[in-house]
Amino acid sequence: MEQSKTESMHQGIQEQINLLASMTSEFANTLDVDDTLSKALPQITDYMQAEGAAVFLLDEDTQVITCIACFGATEITGLTLEYGQGIVGKCVADNEGALVRDVQNDPHFYAAVDDQTGFTTRSILCAPLSVKDRCVGAIELVNKKKSDDLFEENDLQILKTLASSAALAVLNARLAKALVEQERVKRELELAAEIQKRFLPDRIEITGPELPIAGVNKAARGVSGDFFDYFKLPDGRIYFGLGDVSGKGINAALLMSKTASLFRCLGKTVRDPGRLLGIINTELCETAAHGMFVTMAAGIYDPRPGCEGLIRLANAGHEPVLLHVDGKFETFGADGPPLGIVPPLPGEDGAYPEVQIFPKGGSLYIYTDGLTEGYTSTGLPLESEGVRKILNACADEDLQGRLDQLVGAVFQVGNTLRDDVTVLALTDSLRPQDETNTKLMQRGDESNEEMDGEWLIDFRFPARPSWMKMARACVREACIKVGCDDALTNDVVLALDEACQNVIRHAYGGPSDEEIELNVRQRPGRLVFRLRDFAPTVAPDKIKPRDLDDVRPGGLGTHLIQEVMDDVQYLRPSHGEGNLLKLVKNIEINKG
């Protein structure tokens, strides 16, 4: 009898070992743990002589416990429990097994499942799926097949052993899945970073022995929310821009890519930086994710002979732009909100204000707050004062050298950047400096005496009616400055306004992003105005006023100009396409 009992016990132990070995082998050779657990449940149920079994897994993010597989008399796959709810929930929360021989007397029993399924639960055996202190779910057995039989402590120990093996498989599968996901994300980030690099400009586009513009971008997290760009226009001017997207990561990188694409695409035809930012703002207000925006500065640099390196700059909520000339600094702050926040009002074009900058051989710097807020080797932020000290110290280096010095102050190899760092620099020092008043674009046979005199106005503006108010204000200011009375001033302003309107209507064929150039000089006893466009050249002898006897609307502007001015000459610029109108007004200044 004793021998038969011993043999039976040895046989039971051998069956346990075989079942554990079989399950462990299956778990070790698959990453589809849900499927493997589903296949293992019938073996466990039969071995433990239970009526049914179920496997529950814990979502560690939401803390919801879900039945992912079951076997037996009832189907509960997909059933969810709150953390700590029912005997299974308590088993997971406490990371301890449970042996409940009479569920009706257990306060943790969740009877709603029986109510929904019609199944009658008498007893429950539950073991946590845990490795050390980490619990990822539970295995539950219900009811012994013999109604008068009960689960024993030995059953719980066996189930715990099986659950430990399953738990290790679950954790390994989750780890493998996480590693696969990390590798996928890594590859996607590398691809995104590579795509972003393609948005950065090709320096070969700006030809010359040395380049007048350069930029650098360092991402804090693989992909960047900053960008810079520059490209050459057909007439030789250089368009440039730098932006900083709010936020970090992929969302910021996507918005950065969209903004950079809009800048380069639209900038080929929209030659007004303020209007370009306005168009981009309208687009971002319609499509950008809620709460995201872009600060951006954009401008056009004119290195052409006679243009004095003029920079037209617009700033949409960005850091102040810095001009460095002969050791002195001047800043140009934002005159409008960031892009993507405030849509234009109905009927408005939404253009951002522009400023005109004559760099006088100096350099312009645009940078993101990642530079000024970046930590230096002292452990303190660089700040604006630190930027200025570095630029003064390395003023003799080329542009790229200066950028390296700036970025190197907050970026050391092996250190993590606090934020993306992007800097764009433009120097006027490489442009051949204009000889005295060559900006007047005179013909070769034109008298040189008007090239001298006191400079009053050098103003370039888009050929659009909306800019005429500023042009009229400039002319009025010049007349007042030399002492013209109100009547004379009004006549001159009216004549220049008519001349500008003629350029818009006839030279450009309507409003255009091409430019008009207005220069005013004072000579003894006269004001000299030069108005240049860049439209196809027209022979001066073909520009004739209409006969005054021809009575019909419009077309009499040239009569007005000739009536007000004392000398009117239609000339050709000394170089390039375009037309030049020279107007002279004799003035008598009352000094008494």
C-alpha positions as a printed NumPy array, in Angstrom:
array([[  0.   ,   0.   ,   0.   ],
       [  2.807,   2.411,   0.983],
       [  4.677,   1.488,  -2.162],
       [  1.618,   2.251,  -4.3  ],
       [  1.196,   5.648,  -2.58 ],
       [  4.884,   6.474,  -3.1  ],
       [  4.707,   5.522,  -6.762],
       [  1.621,   7.692,  -7.206],
       [  3.404,  10.654,  -5.582],
       [  6.477,  10.18 ,  -7.777],
       [  4.224,   9.965, -10.811],
       [  2.519,  13.243,  -9.82 ],
       [  5.858,  15.014,  -9.39 ],
       [  7.029,  13.694, -12.74 ],
       [  3.845,  15.006, -14.409],
       [  4.448,  18.429, -12.816],
       [  8.013,  18.468, -14.073],
       [  6.952,  17.404, -17.552],
       [  4.233,  20.071, -17.707],
       [  6.595,  22.773, -16.455],
       [  9.319,  21.698, -18.878],
       [  6.853,  21.669, -21.782],
       [  5.492,  25.125, -20.967],
       [  8.949,  26.582, -20.351],
       [ 10.142,  25.262, -23.702],
       [  7.14 ,  26.698, -25.508],
       [  7.514,  30.098, -23.809],
       [ 11.237,  30.21 , -24.585],
       [ 10.678,  29.621, -28.298],
       [  7.994,  32.188, -29.041],
       [  7.337,  35.9  , -28.701],
       [  3.591,  35.415, -29.196],
       [  2.894,  34.859, -25.518],
       [ -0.862,  35.373, -25.823],
       [ -1.126,  32.477, -28.283],
       [  1.206,  30.286, -26.223],
       [ -0.779,  30.929, -23.038],
       [ -3.999,  30.092, -24.876],
       [ -2.51 ,  26.742, -25.911],
       [ -1.118,  26.081, -22.423],
       [ -4.403,  26.711, -20.597],
       [ -6.021,  23.355, -21.541],
       [ -2.964,  21.492, -20.197],
       [ -3.008,  23.454, -16.957],
       [ -6.774,  23.061, -16.558],
       [ -6.686,  19.315, -17.127],
       [ -3.674,  18.787, -14.889],
       [ -5.251,  20.783, -12.044],
       [ -8.632,  19.077, -12.679],
       [-10.441,  22.439, -12.848],
       [-13.613,  23.338, -14.72 ],
       [-12.08 ,  26.422, -16.273],
       [ -9.072,  28.69 , -16.438],
       [ -8.245,  32.207, -17.571],
       [ -5.168,  34.37 , -18.053],
       [ -5.298,  38.082, -17.192],
       [ -2.638,  40.639, -18.183],
       [ -2.082,  44.061, -16.654],
       [ -1.687,  47.142, -18.858],
       [  1.027,  48.958, -16.904],
       [  0.097,  52.316, -18.428],
       [ -3.66 ,  52.27 , -17.803],
       [ -3.654,  49.82 , -14.847],
       [ -6.511,  47.887, -16.495],
       [ -6.514,  44.077, -16.157],
       [ -7.805,  42.205, -19.214],
       [ -8.578,  38.53 , -19.819],
       [ -6.552,  37.631, -22.9  ],
       [ -7.406,  33.882, -22.991],
       [ -9.699,  31.42 , -21.273],
       [-10.617,  27.709, -21.386],
       [-13.529,  25.768, -19.959],
       [-17.225,  26.054, -19.374],
       [-17.563,  29.805, -19.974],
       [-16.083,  32.43 , -22.312],
       [-14.785,  35.625, -20.697],
       [-12.015,  36.669, -23.112],
       [-11.915,  40.47 , -23.239],
       [-13.319,  40.909, -19.72 ],
       [-11.684,  43.882, -17.988],
       [-11.191,  44.571, -14.289],
       [ -9.981,  47.629, -12.45 ],
       [ -6.72 ,  47.381, -10.581],
       [ -7.554,  45.634,  -7.282],
       [-11.081,  44.613,  -8.371],
       [-12.209,  41.083,  -7.588],
       [-10.019,  38.205,  -6.453],
       [ -7.908,  38.452,  -9.63 ],
       [ -7.45 ,  42.213,  -9.213],
       [ -6.432,  41.81 ,  -5.57 ],
       [ -3.991,  39.028,  -6.531],
       [ -2.344,  41.368,  -9.059],
       [ -2.347,  44.383,  -6.728],
       [ -0.908,  42.427,  -3.779],
       [  1.347,  40.238,  -5.967],
       [  0.212,  37.257,  -3.891],
       [ -1.605,  34.021,  -4.695],
       [ -5.144,  33.377,  -3.526],
       [ -6.891,  30.157,  -2.544],
       [-10.625,  30.732,  -2.04 ],
       [-12.571,  27.548,  -1.344],
       [-15.946,  29.278,  -0.933],
       [-16.246,  32.441,  -3.013],
       [-19.696,  33.295,  -1.614],
       [-18.086,  34.141,   1.722],
       [-15.187,  36.1  ,   0.251],
       [-15.694,  39.924,   0.197],
       [-13.41 ,  40.317,  -2.856],
       [-15.397,  37.973,  -5.098],
       [-16.708,  39.812,  -8.193],
       [-20.13 ,  38.227,  -8.703],
       [-21.038,  40.333, -11.734],
       [-19.195,  37.89 , -14.008],
       [-21.405,  35.009, -12.917],
       [-24.476,  37.215, -13.343],
       [-23.465,  38.003, -16.925],
       [-22.433,  34.478, -17.967],
       [-24.801,  32.312, -15.923],
       [-21.812,  30.31 , -14.648],
       [-21.656,  29.388, -10.96 ],
       [-18.272,  29.874,  -9.337],
       [-17.706,  27.88 ,  -6.173],
       [-13.968,  28.165,  -5.619],
       [-11.034,  30.03 ,  -7.131],
       [ -7.304,  29.418,  -7.317],
       [ -5.279,  32.422,  -8.486],
       [ -1.518,  32.933,  -8.887],
       [  0.228,  36.189,  -9.928],
       [  2.29 ,  36.376, -13.098],
       [  5.294,  37.963, -11.418],
       [  9.064,  38.133, -11.54 ],
       [ 10.462,  39.423,  -8.258],
       [  8.394,  42.472,  -7.365],
       [  6.935,  43.093, -10.795],
       [  3.486,  41.637, -11.444],
       [  2.126,  41.641, -15.004],
       [ -1.079,  39.649, -14.556],
       [ -2.538,  36.453, -13.078],
       [ -3.686,  32.91 , -13.896],
       [ -7.054,  31.952, -12.445],
       [ -8.572,  28.473, -12.042],
       [-12.232,  27.965, -11.065],
       [-13.993,  24.971,  -9.471],
       [-12.62 ,  21.477,  -9.142],
       [-14.307,  19.098, -11.578],
       [-15.622,  17.031,  -8.674],
       [-18.162,  19.219,  -6.929],
       [-17.203,  17.846,  -3.528],
       [-13.471,  18.388,  -4.113],
       [-11.539,  21.573,  -3.203],
       [ -8.297,  23.215,  -4.284],
       [ -5.406,  22.557,  -1.889],
       [ -2.304,  24.519,  -0.858],
       [ -0.244,  22.16 ,  -2.997],
       [ -2.357,  23.2  ,  -6.014],
       [ -1.518,  26.836,  -5.311],
       [  2.23 ,  26.106,  -5.185],
       [  2.057,  24.24 ,  -8.487],
       [  0.114,  27.099, -10.115],
       [  2.599,  29.655,  -8.756],
       [  5.458,  27.713, -10.353],
       [  3.673,  27.583, -13.706],
       [  2.737,  31.293, -13.411],
       [  6.357,  32.299, -12.73 ],
       [  7.46 ,  30.623, -15.949],
       [  4.653,  32.344, -17.86 ],
       [  5.464,  35.719, -16.26 ],
       [  9.074,  35.514, -17.361],
       [  7.92 ,  34.789, -20.899],
       [  5.514,  37.762, -20.823],
       [  8.238,  40.133, -19.633],
       [ 10.716,  38.828, -22.192],
       [  8.153,  39.253, -24.962],
       [  7.341,  42.79 , -23.843],
       [ 11.019,  43.63 , -23.64 ],
       [ 11.62 ,  42.217, -27.113],
       [  8.639,  44.183, -28.438],
       [  9.941,  47.349, -26.771],
       [ 13.391,  46.808, -28.29 ],
       [ 11.851,  46.297, -31.725],
       [  9.799,  49.464, -31.242],
       [ 12.848,  51.39 , -30.064],
       [ 14.804,  50.245, -33.092],
       [ 11.919,  51.262, -35.367],
       [ 11.671,  54.67 , -33.719],
       [ 15.445,  55.04 , -33.937],
       [ 15.397,  54.29 , -37.657],
       [ 12.495,  56.702, -38.168],
       [ 14.297,  59.423, -36.214],
       [ 17.447,  58.864, -38.248],
       [ 15.397,  59.107, -41.433],
       [ 13.626,  62.235, -40.134],
       [ 16.97 ,  63.796, -39.229],
       [ 18.307,  62.996, -42.691],
       [ 15.224,  64.526, -44.316],
       [ 15.62 ,  67.619, -42.131],
       [ 19.22 ,  68.005, -43.235],
       [ 17.975,  68.193, -46.81 ],
       [ 15.938,  71.244, -45.839],
       [ 19.138,  73.068, -44.925],
       [ 20.556,  75.133, -47.79 ],
       [ 23.332,  74.029, -50.098],
       [ 26.152,  76.54 , -49.668],
       [ 27.176,  75.979, -53.28 ],
       [ 24.043,  77.916, -54.271],
       [ 25.695,  81.16 , -53.147],
       [ 28.721,  81.391, -55.406],
       [ 31.921,  83.316, -54.836],
       [ 35.414,  82.868, -53.384],
       [ 33.9  ,  83.44 , -49.948],
       [ 30.286,  83.146, -48.933],
       [ 28.416,  86.136, -47.484],
       [ 26.069,  83.878, -45.502],
       [ 26.357,  80.738, -43.369],
       [ 24.329,  78.831, -40.797],
       [ 24.536,  75.996, -38.285],
       [ 21.916,  73.768, -36.666],
       [ 22.45 ,  71.445, -33.689],
       [ 19.499,  69.303, -32.587],
       [ 18.964,  68.52 , -28.908],
       [ 16.988,  65.316, -29.599],
       [ 17.992,  63.882, -32.966],
       [ 15.377,  65.865, -34.867],
       [ 15.103,  69.606, -34.559],
       [ 12.301,  72.149, -34.324],
       [ 14.681,  74.861, -35.588],
       [ 15.595,  75.574, -39.181],
       [ 17.395,  78.101, -41.334],
       [ 17.467,  78.585, -45.057],
       [ 18.831,  80.93 , -47.705],
       [ 18.805,  80.997, -51.48 ],
       [ 19.773,  83.307, -54.297],
       [ 17.153,  85.128, -56.343],
       [ 17.622,  85.532, -60.119],
       [ 18.511,  89.22 , -59.712],
       [ 21.397,  88.424, -57.343],
       [ 19.721,  89.211, -54.031],
       [ 19.811,  86.638, -51.233],
       [ 16.662,  85.543, -49.379],
       [ 17.257,  84.218, -45.856],
       [ 15.201,  83.046, -42.904],
       [ 15.442,  81.302, -39.537],
       [ 12.622,  79.797, -37.485],
       [ 12.03 ,  78.134, -34.123],
       [  9.016,  75.856, -33.621],
       [  7.422,  75.617, -30.18 ],
       [  7.695,  72.243, -28.491],
       [ 10.025,  69.31 , -29.072],
       [ 10.153,  65.977, -30.848],
       [  8.395,  64.703, -33.95 ],
       [  5.465,  67.153, -33.867],
       [  7.825,  70.122, -33.789],
       [  9.967,  68.564, -36.524],
       [  6.92 ,  68.092, -38.77 ],
       [  5.838,  71.716, -38.299],
       [  9.422,  72.82 , -38.913],
       [  9.504,  70.884, -42.2  ],
       [  6.238,  72.442, -43.34 ],
       [  7.325,  75.991, -42.47 ],
       [ 10.714,  75.557, -44.142],
       [  9.039,  74.2  , -47.288],
       [  6.61 ,  77.128, -47.407],
       [  9.453,  79.612, -46.959],
       [ 11.549,  78.257, -49.814],
       [  8.647,  77.602, -52.185],
       [  6.825,  80.924, -51.693],
       [ 10.032,  82.953, -51.412],
       [ 10.815,  82.267, -55.065],
       [  7.908,  84.502, -56.09 ],
       [  6.999,  86.601, -53.019],
       [  9.85 ,  89.13 , -52.83 ],
       [  8.471,  90.966, -49.787],
       [  9.655,  89.298, -46.515],
       [  6.824,  90.829, -44.48 ],
       [  4.189,  89.636, -46.925],
       [  5.834,  86.201, -47.119],
       [  5.608,  85.79 , -43.336],
       [  1.988,  86.901, -43.538],
       [  1.155,  84.18 , -46.073],
       [  2.952,  81.515, -44.006],
       [  1.1  ,  82.724, -40.905],
       [ -2.269,  82.347, -42.652],
       [ -1.416,  78.796, -43.713],
       [ -0.189,  77.752, -40.25 ],
       [ -3.228,  79.262, -38.536],
       [ -5.405,  77.022, -40.71 ],
       [ -3.433,  73.792, -40.371],
       [ -1.028,  73.825, -37.393],
       [ -1.828,  71.73 , -34.322],
       [ -3.529,  73.649, -31.526],
       [ -1.044,  75.41 , -29.29 ],
       [  1.918,  75.122, -31.664],
       [  3.512,  78.148, -33.3  ],
       [  6.697,  79.311, -35.036],
       [  8.86 ,  82.332, -34.288],
       [ 10.68 ,  83.425, -37.423],
       [ 12.805,  86.197, -38.891],
       [ 13.166,  86.55 , -42.663],
       [ 14.817,  89.043, -44.962],
       [ 16.37 ,  89.883, -48.316],
       [ 19.984,  91.029, -48.644],
       [ 20.991,  93.042, -51.712],
       [ 24.743,  92.745, -52.479],
       [ 24.424,  94.244, -55.964],
       [ 26.608,  97.241, -56.838],
       [ 24.97 , 100.517, -55.917],
       [ 22.517,  98.998, -53.386],
       [ 24.674,  99.506, -50.281],
       [ 23.997,  95.988, -49.003],
       [ 20.409,  96.885, -48.136],
       [ 18.626,  94.341, -45.924],
       [ 14.834,  94.262, -45.688],
       [ 13.905,  92.339, -42.542],
       [ 10.631,  91.14 , -40.97 ],
       [ 10.434,  89.545, -37.518],
       [  7.506,  87.377, -36.37 ],
       [  7.898,  87.019, -32.608],
       [ 11.525,  85.879, -32.82 ],
       [ 14.563,  86.783, -30.741],
       [ 15.98 ,  90.238, -31.558],
       [ 18.172,  90.171, -34.663],
       [ 21.701,  91.436, -33.994],
       [ 23.745,  93.774, -36.249],
       [ 27.476,  93.975, -35.455],
       [ 29.421,  96.862, -37.019],
       [ 32.896,  97.96 , -35.867],
       [ 32.49 ,  96.541, -32.363],
       [ 29.052,  98.093, -31.864],
       [ 25.719,  96.271, -31.758],
       [ 22.206,  97.196, -32.817],
       [ 19.142,  95.01 , -32.296],
       [ 15.945,  94.685, -34.322],
       [ 13.096,  93.195, -32.327],
       [  9.834,  91.561, -33.347],
       [  7.1  ,  93.788, -34.783],
       [  4.499,  91.028, -35.012],
       [  3.334,  87.853, -33.211],
       [  4.697,  84.36 , -33.908],
       [  3.351,  82.504, -36.923],
       [  0.344,  80.274, -36.4  ],
       [ -1.305,  82.181, -33.529],
       [ -3.221,  85.201, -34.858],
       [ -4.91 ,  84.845, -38.274],
       [ -5.264,  88.006, -40.387],
       [ -8.525,  89.894, -40.134],
       [-10.922,  89.68 , -43.087],
       [ -9.866,  92.073, -45.827],
       [ -6.275,  92.389, -44.561],
       [ -3.275,  90.877, -46.33 ],
       [ -1.682,  90.026, -42.981],
       [  1.767,  91.306, -43.998],
       [  4.278,  91.756, -41.188],
       [  6.096,  95.106, -40.775],
       [  9.55 ,  95.432, -42.317],
       [ 12.636,  97.388, -41.365],
       [ 15.43 ,  98.493, -43.701],
       [ 18.994,  97.931, -42.55 ],
       [ 22.174,  99.227, -44.148],
       [ 24.858,  96.937, -42.663],
       [ 27.775,  99.207, -43.699],
       [ 30.216,  96.311, -43.959],
       [ 29.027,  94.7  , -40.712],
       [ 27.382,  91.345, -40.011],
       [ 23.833,  90.328, -39.139],
       [ 23.131,  87.443, -36.724],
       [ 19.85 ,  85.59 , -36.188],
       [ 19.723,  82.835, -33.575],
       [ 17.282,  80.775, -31.527],
       [ 16.941,  80.953, -27.746],
       [ 18.774,  77.63 , -27.528],
       [ 21.96 ,  79.699, -27.914],
       [ 21.321,  82.357, -25.277],
       [ 19.747,  79.873, -22.839],
       [ 22.366,  77.17 , -23.424],
       [ 24.723,  76.377, -20.562],
       [ 28.398,  77.25 , -20.888],
       [ 31.334,  75.508, -19.228],
       [ 30.748,  77.745, -16.187],
       [ 27.352,  76.155, -15.649],
       [ 25.58 ,  79.422, -16.428],
       [ 23.524,  80.375, -19.522],
       [ 25.387,  82.178, -22.308],
       [ 22.772,  84.985, -22.56 ],
       [ 22.879,  87.913, -25.   ],
       [ 25.88 ,  89.503, -23.328],
       [ 27.886,  86.318, -23.817],
       [ 26.997,  86.29 , -27.516],
       [ 28.282,  89.834, -27.926],
       [ 31.543,  89.106, -26.09 ],
       [ 32.239,  86.123, -28.357],
       [ 31.472,  88.086, -31.53 ],
       [ 33.78 ,  90.906, -30.489],
       [ 36.532,  88.426, -29.621],
       [ 36.361,  86.542, -32.946],
       [ 35.484,  89.442, -35.264],
       [ 38.529,  88.73 , -37.455],
       [ 37.483,  85.143, -38.206],
       [ 35.37 ,  84.158, -41.195],
       [ 31.642,  83.586, -40.81 ],
       [ 31.895,  79.85 , -40.219],
       [ 34.597,  80.402, -37.603],
       [ 32.366,  82.835, -35.728],
       [ 29.461,  80.376, -35.832],
       [ 31.702,  77.603, -34.508],
       [ 32.756,  79.841, -31.632],
       [ 29.14 ,  80.655, -30.734],
       [ 27.866,  77.085, -30.875],
       [ 30.999,  75.734, -29.188],
       [ 30.259,  77.901, -26.159],
       [ 27.118,  75.878, -25.37 ],
       [ 27.894,  72.577, -27.08 ],
       [ 30.764,  70.404, -25.975],
       [ 31.189,  66.874, -27.372],
       [ 29.457,  64.401, -25.065],
       [ 27.22 ,  66.992, -23.442],
       [ 23.484,  67.173, -24.011],
       [ 22.091,  70.404, -25.374],
       [ 19.371,  72.063, -23.325],
       [ 17.536,  73.026, -26.513],
       [ 18.063,  73.057, -30.269],
       [ 20.703,  75.623, -31.261],
       [ 20.519,  77.349, -34.638],
       [ 22.44 ,  80.406, -35.826],
       [ 22.382,  82.202, -39.192],
       [ 24.982,  84.852, -40.006],
       [ 25.243,  87.248, -42.948],
       [ 28.197,  89.532, -43.582],
       [ 28.327,  92.647, -45.736],
       [ 32.128,  92.782, -45.546],
       [ 32.609,  90.679, -48.709],
       [ 30.596,  93.042, -50.889],
       [ 32.759,  95.5  , -52.852],
       [ 32.111,  98.75 , -51.035],
       [ 30.331, 101.294, -53.196],
       [ 32.211, 104.333, -54.324],
       [ 30.679, 107.641, -53.35 ],
       [ 27.074, 107.768, -54.483],
       [ 27.364, 105.052, -57.157],
       [ 23.951, 104.04 , -55.882],
       [ 22.435, 106.736, -58.078],
       [ 22.596, 104.412, -61.108],
       [ 23.498, 107.234, -63.475],
       [ 24.13 , 106.829, -67.195],
       [ 27.708, 106.954, -68.373],
       [ 27.145, 110.29 , -70.099],
       [ 25.152, 111.774, -67.216],
       [ 26.541, 114.826, -65.437],
       [ 28.47 , 113.86 , -62.322],
       [ 27.58 , 116.986, -60.41 ],
       [ 24.325, 115.435, -59.158],
       [ 26.293, 112.512, -57.711],
       [ 27.487, 114.821, -54.972],
       [ 25.317, 116.591, -52.47 ],
       [ 23.718, 115.728, -49.171],
       [ 22.065, 112.318, -48.934],
       [ 18.402, 112.552, -47.863],
       [ 16.658, 109.313, -48.85 ],
       [ 17.635, 105.817, -50.024],
       [ 14.428, 103.796, -49.989],
       [ 13.555, 100.519, -51.708],
       [ 10.03 ,  99.168, -51.503],
       [  7.751,  96.634, -53.257],
       [  5.779,  97.964, -56.204],
       [  2.481,  97.817, -54.348],
       [ -0.03 , 100.583, -53.572],
       [  0.059,  99.645, -49.876],
       [  3.673, 100.894, -49.727],
       [  2.913, 104.277, -51.263],
       [  1.969, 105.809, -47.919],
       [  5.5  , 105.202, -46.647],
       [  7.041, 106.473, -49.911],
       [  5.018, 109.687, -49.703],
       [  6.054, 110.111, -46.06 ],
       [  9.745, 109.786, -47.028],
       [  9.441, 112.433, -49.758],
       [  7.533, 114.76 , -47.442],
       [ 10.178, 114.371, -44.741],
       [ 12.954, 115.197, -47.223],
       [ 11.144, 118.366, -48.394],
       [ 10.48 , 119.527, -44.842],
       [ 14.084, 118.85 , -43.898],
       [ 15.401, 121.293, -46.531],
       [ 12.82 , 123.955, -45.609],
       [ 10.162, 123.649, -48.333],
       [  6.83 , 125.291, -47.483],
       [  3.593, 123.284, -47.335],
       [  2.431, 124.138, -50.85 ],
       [  5.721, 123.168, -52.467],
       [  5.967, 120.037, -50.354],
       [  2.472, 118.904, -51.346],
       [  3.222, 119.474, -55.051],
       [  6.46 , 117.463, -54.901],
       [  4.814, 114.635, -52.954],
       [  1.985, 114.502, -55.504],
       [  4.413, 114.393, -58.439],
       [  6.508, 111.596, -56.903],
       [  3.369, 109.659, -56.017],
       [  2.201, 109.89 , -59.616],
       [  5.612, 108.752, -60.881],
       [  5.554, 105.716, -58.538],
       [  1.997, 104.845, -59.568],
       [  3.1  , 104.96 , -63.215],
       [  5.88 , 102.479, -62.432],
       [  3.385, 100.11 , -60.782],
       [  0.795, 100.408, -63.557],
       [  2.956, 100.573, -66.658],
       [  6.457,  99.236, -65.902],
       [  5.301,  96.26 , -63.838],
       [  1.795,  95.941, -65.283],
       [  0.152,  96.107, -61.867],
       [  1.081,  95.43 , -58.218],
       [  4.264,  93.379, -57.969],
       [  6.78 ,  92.074, -55.446],
       [  9.505,  93.577, -57.627],
       [ 10.944,  96.792, -56.225],
       [ 11.069, 100.521, -56.778],
       [ 14.161, 102.419, -55.69 ],
       [ 13.839, 106.062, -54.599],
       [ 16.888, 108.268, -53.98 ],
       [ 16.837, 111.926, -52.961],
       [ 19.876, 114.241, -52.808],
       [ 20.111, 117.925, -51.992],
       [ 22.276, 120.152, -54.158],
       [ 22.635, 123.924, -53.734],
       [ 19.277, 125.389, -54.721],
       [ 17.639, 122.13 , -55.829],
       [ 16.422, 118.672, -54.885],
       [ 17.354, 115.752, -57.124],
       [ 15.078, 112.698, -57.201],
       [ 15.961, 109.417, -58.876],
       [ 13.26 , 106.78 , -59.274],
       [ 14.369, 103.41 , -60.607],
       [ 12.427, 100.259, -61.464],
       [ 13.77 ,  96.841, -62.486],
       [ 11.265,  96.091, -65.248],
       [ 12.288,  95.556, -68.895],
       [ 14.014,  98.664, -70.22 ],
       [ 11.907, 101.066, -72.307],
       [ 13.502, 103.528, -74.739],
       [ 13.227, 107.03 , -73.202],
       [ 11.912, 108.525, -76.477],
       [  8.87 , 106.213, -76.273],
       [  7.719, 107.68 , -72.963],
       [  5.557, 110.606, -74.034],
       [  2.671, 112.37 , -72.303],
       [ -0.734, 112.161, -74.004],
       [ -2.036, 115.204, -75.842],
       [ -3.987, 117.448, -73.486],
       [ -6.747, 117.71 , -76.114],
       [ -7.301, 113.93 , -75.784],
       [ -9.978, 114.116, -73.093],
       [-10.456, 110.724, -71.425],
       [ -9.782, 109.316, -67.914],
       [ -6.183, 108.796, -66.794],
       [ -2.918, 109.151, -68.661],
       [ -2.142, 112.75 , -67.67 ],
       [  0.294, 111.926, -64.873],
       [  3.34 , 112.843, -66.928],
       [  1.877, 116.318, -67.509],
       [  1.525, 116.767, -63.752],
       [  5.112, 115.641, -63.152],
       [  6.47 , 118.028, -65.797],
       [  4.35 , 120.871, -64.455],
       [  5.661, 120.46 , -60.896],
       [  9.283, 119.612, -61.64 ],
       [ 11.857, 121.899, -63.234],
       [ 13.695, 119.09 , -65.047],
       [ 12.461, 115.632, -66.042],
       [ 14.767, 113.063, -67.686],
       [ 14.   , 109.446, -68.657],
       [ 17.346, 107.608, -68.508],
       [ 18.795, 104.137, -68.611],
       [ 20.621, 102.695, -65.575],
       [ 24.346, 102.254, -66.041],
       [ 24.002,  98.501, -65.531],
       [ 21.235,  95.891, -65.537],
       [ 17.678,  96.124, -66.744],
       [ 15.26 ,  98.758, -65.58 ],
       [ 14.336, 102.372, -66.111],
       [ 15.535, 105.501, -64.362],
       [ 13.549, 108.709, -63.945],
       [ 15.524, 111.772, -62.837],
       [ 13.515, 114.701, -61.437],
       [ 14.939, 118.039, -60.355],
       [ 13.083, 120.65 , -58.315],
       [ 14.605, 124.087, -57.829],
       [ 14.095, 125.391, -54.319],
       [ 14.575, 128.726, -52.638],
       [ 14.99 , 128.459, -48.911],
       [ 13.888, 131.452, -46.861],
       [ 16.646, 131.904, -44.28 ],
       [ 15.188, 135.041, -42.79 ]])
